[in-house]
Amino acid sequence: MSEGKKGAWSVLGNSVFRSLWLANVASGIGSTLHDTAAVWTMTSLTTSATLVTLMQTMSSLPLFFLALPAGALADLVDRRRVIIAAQVGSLLVTMGLVVMSAMGMLTPGVLLAVTFLLGVGVAFTMPTWQALLAELVDKKDLTGALTLGSIGVNNSRALGPLVAGVLLAASGPTAAFALNALSFVGIIAVLWRSKSPVVMKGAHAERMMGAMVTSLRFTRHSPVIQRVLLRNAGFAFFGIAPVALLPLIVRGRGLSAGDFGLLMGVYGVGGILAAFLVLPKLRAKVSADGILTAGTVLFALLAAGLSLVGNRWGMMAILLVAGGAWLTCMSTLAVAAQSAFPNWVRARSSAIFLIVVQVSLAVGAVVWGQVTAGTDAGWALRVAALGLLLTGGLGWWFKVRVSGAMGLNLTPSSHWAGHELAMEPSDGEGPVMVELEYVVKAEEVVKFQRAMSALRVVRLRDGAFRWSLFQDLDEPGRFKEVFLVGTWGEHLRQHERATADDRVIEEAVLAFHVGDGAPKARHHLMKEVRAVVL
């Protein structure tokens, strides 16, 4: 535990990271302050539960459409400039909101539009920040940097709503929106003064569209990542109900804007306390799946309890523990995801992770708003609690486990041999067919095919779009592995993507080979032959 804390704080010795982290915390406080003020203002403009919960949807929707292109962009261009552009755009949008608020021109449509535009800024910032983080700190400090990021988020959740509650009670939403506008300046200033990170553009650099397709293929053929995404989607969809419905619950129970800010702040404090006091001890003794299941069950019980408790102090107690349970589950899933992302696809995979989370939050907010409109908030919370229990129970029963991600060794292995070809294509030429031949003892054929099924996943995940294994009908112990790659450049990138775990899988296959020497890879370039009209 002490080592974990020391590791988290020691990364602050990096002056660039320290300045950017402090600016990011300030910006986070401004964003949560803004969100609290905006959703409370929406409740004063309309009594529609659908419009209130639609605020969460409009905030998350841009991530669905833009996070993947932003992640691909983050791997191809100057990441510092991408973040600066996103922050400047958010600053201008927020300044416009300040003017409209001061002039009394706010409407539900204006709030929804501004929320969407700020979501666009977030969509370009978040995956780019994930990629930039790995450049700012050494690998040994990356876990500490991610931990500090979680602490910063929960500080924002704790302080932002409290400040918003005070400002709303004292002067209305305009001051809250103005403070949020000011908070963007810090990140812009820090990044403007810092040096541009070096963007790696080798001889075989990817194109943006190809990079997006590659990331989708990687996710499609990564069972560990699929399990993490599935568990995250289920928890986020049901778990957003208490926060999405809280403004309606507060108003329905006759509480004030200050109470709303206080309750949201308590929710954030619960996350901070869990990060410092609970998670280190749990991670030392309990598996990630055990933590996730227990946290999900606890959060479900607290959501149901929130539907039954009507006084301020009872709600504060429930939300304090619920904030800790939320942070515990979401942090566990985030660590599992980052553990499963190799560096070459980290920004794009992080974008896919964000898309799944934000879409689940957005759809969940709308669904629970609709359930509330048809019944009441208490009934919606109890249904969401039941969904959480089913998610945790079914995940455990059907072994949708995430612990496997923690033990992956994704260090680049560089074990693929170089090419000695009579003719080497240009990067854009293709498709390319690669074939390798194996000779296997008759009694080992079944085990060999089982080992090849694991290798198939590796080939498809790292760039191949088709893979096959052929058995020789004259010599049943002779097999030919064939896989197709879109271009020669993509095949060269396959060489760079191989990891230590991939090498173990390949060596397991090679252990069955009894032919003379190691299997030799042969490469074939597809050539078009046009039909001749006679």
SULWO-V583153 format. One record per helix or strand of 2 or more residues. SS is the DSSP state (H for helix, E for strand). FROM is the first residue (numbers start at 1). TO is the last residue. If there is no record, write none. Layout:
# SULWO-V583153
((SS | FROM | TO) (SS | FROM | TO))
This chain:
# SULWO-V583153
((H | 2 | 13) (H | 15 | 45) (H | 49 | 74) (H | 79 | 102) (H | 108 | 136) (H | 139 | 171) (H | 173 | 193) (H | 208 | 220) (H | 223 | 239) (H | 241 | 252) (H | 257 | 285) (H | 288 | 306) (H | 312 | 340) (H | 343 | 374) (H | 377 | 397) (H | 403 | 407) (E | 432 | 440) (H | 442 | 461) (E | 464 | 471) (E | 478 | 485) (H | 488 | 497) (H | 500 | 510) (E | 522 | 525))
